[in-house]
Amino acid sequence: MSRPIIEIEGLRKSFGDLEVLSGIDLTIDAGEVVCVIGPSGSGKSTLLRCINLLEQPTGGRITVADTQVFGDGKPQNLDRLRREVGMVFQQFNLFPHLNAVENVSLAQVRVLGRSKGEADRKSRELLGRVGLDEKVDEYPDRLSGGQQQRVAIARALAMDPEVMLFDEVTSALDPELVQGVLDVMRELADSGMTMISVTHEMGFAREVSDRTIFMDEGVIVEQGDPAEVLGNPKNERTQRFLGLVLPG
Amino acid sequence: MDAFFQTYFDFQIIDENFGYVLEGFWWTIRLSLLGGALSLLWGLILAVLRQLPGRALAPVRWLTVAYIDALRGIPLLLVIFLIYGGLGALASEGVIPRDLGIPRWFGLPSPFWYGIIAITLTYGAYMAEVYRAGIEAVPSGQTEAARSLGMSHGQSMRFIVVPQAVRKVIPPLLNDFIALMKDTSLVSVIGLVETVQAGRDVYSETFNASALTLGAFLFLVVTIPLARFVDWQIKKQNLKFQRGAP
C-alpha cells in the first residue's frame, strides 16, 4: 500500500559555478523512513533544503502530496508545501525570545489559525511526547542542546506535517545527548511518520530506516535496504566512505 | 578664581531665573520624548521597508536607502530651517493645508512642531541604521525556521526577527536618544525658548553665564543616568552572551 508523497525529478542546484546537485531523481512513499548519508559536500543537506525550498533549485521538478511545488524554474504552492513538510535543523533554531510552549504554539496560531488555548494544549501534549513535560515554560537558553532539539521536533510536529525533514539534527549535540533525540525520532518513525533524515548516525540508519541513500558529488550513488547499503555496498565510492566512518 | 565662580556659578542669578530656565527645560523634555518616540517608530518603519523581499519591491528599498543616506548627510540645523521655511510657505501658497503648514496641534506652538518633524526625519534615519544592524545580527536560521513553519516574510519579521533585533539594539538606540536630546537645542533657532535659549536670554540681560550653567546641569541630570543605564544594559547583554545564549 505505498503511495508516493514526495517525487523529485532531475533536481539540480548550483551556487554560482559550483553544481551541488547534479540531477536527483527520488520518490519517497508515505510512511517511509529514509536516511541520507554521504561525505560532507556531497549535497545531502542541500537536497533536504531544496525539498522545502529553503534553497531554490536551479532546475527540475518537486511534487509533494500530489501538488507540484517546484517546476519551470520557480516555486509554486509554497503555502501547501510548508504545511505538508516540517523541518528540524542542525542548530535547532529555536526562537530565543519565546519559551518552549510559545515556540511550539506561535506558528499554530499565526499560520494555521488555531486559538491560543487550542495551540497551547497541542504544544504541551507534543512537548510531553518528546519527554519535556517539565520544561514547557523554560526559555531555550535554559535547555540543553538535546532538549532544545526535542522542542524543535515538537515545533515542527505541531503543524501536522505529512513529512518530516531532519538535517543532521544530532551533529551539534554532545555525545551523551544524542540518544534522547534519536529515541524521539525512532518513536516518530514507528508511529508511521514519513521521514527523510540526513545523518551521520549509521546505527540509526541501519536500525530505523526503510531505505538508506548514499550521496556523493551531487548524485545518488547507491540506495536500498540499509543492511545492504551499509553492510554490503556495491559501489566503490560507498565502500570507501563506509570504510572511513564505520569502525572495524 | 572669584571671577570664575561669579561668571558661572552666581547663585543669585540662578535663583532668580530658575523658573525661566526650567520652563525651557520642559520644552527640551517634551521635544526629546515626543521626538524620540516618533524617531524610534519612524526608524523601525524605515528599517523594515529596507528589508522588504523580492524584485518587485526593489524601488521601495532604493527609495528608503536614498532617504536614509540623505537625511544622515544633512545637518539637523539645516533640516529644521528647511521644514520651518518650507511648510509655512507651502501653506500660504495653498499647496498644503494650513493646519499642516503652520501646525499648532494640541495647543502647542508651531516652532515646537517644526522641531518635532525635523528631529523625527533626521533621527529616524539614524535609528533605521541601528535597527538594520540589529536585524542583520539575527541569525539566518531564525528566518529559515520561521519560513519552514509556513510563516510569511511579514510574520517572520514581526514575531521573530524584530523582537530579537530590538533587544539587541536597545543600548545604541539609547545612545542615539542622548544625542537627540542634546540636539533639541537646535530648535531654538526658529524661536522656541528651550533650555539653551533660556540660558542665552538670561546671559544677554545679565552678561553672566550662570543660567547656562544651570541649563547644562539640567541636561546632565537626565543624560548621566541614561548613560549609566546604557552601560548596565550592555553589561547585562554581555553576561547573557557569555552564558552562551543567542
Interface residues (C-beta under 8 A of the other chain):
Chain A: N52 L54 D79 R82 R83 V85 G86 M87 F89 Q91 N93 L94 F95 P96 H97 L106 A107 R110 V111 L112 P140 D141 A152 R155 A156 M159
Chain B: P139 G141 Q142 E144 A145 A146 R147 S148 L149 G150 M151 Q155 F159 I160 P163 Q164 R167 K240 R243 G244 A245 P246
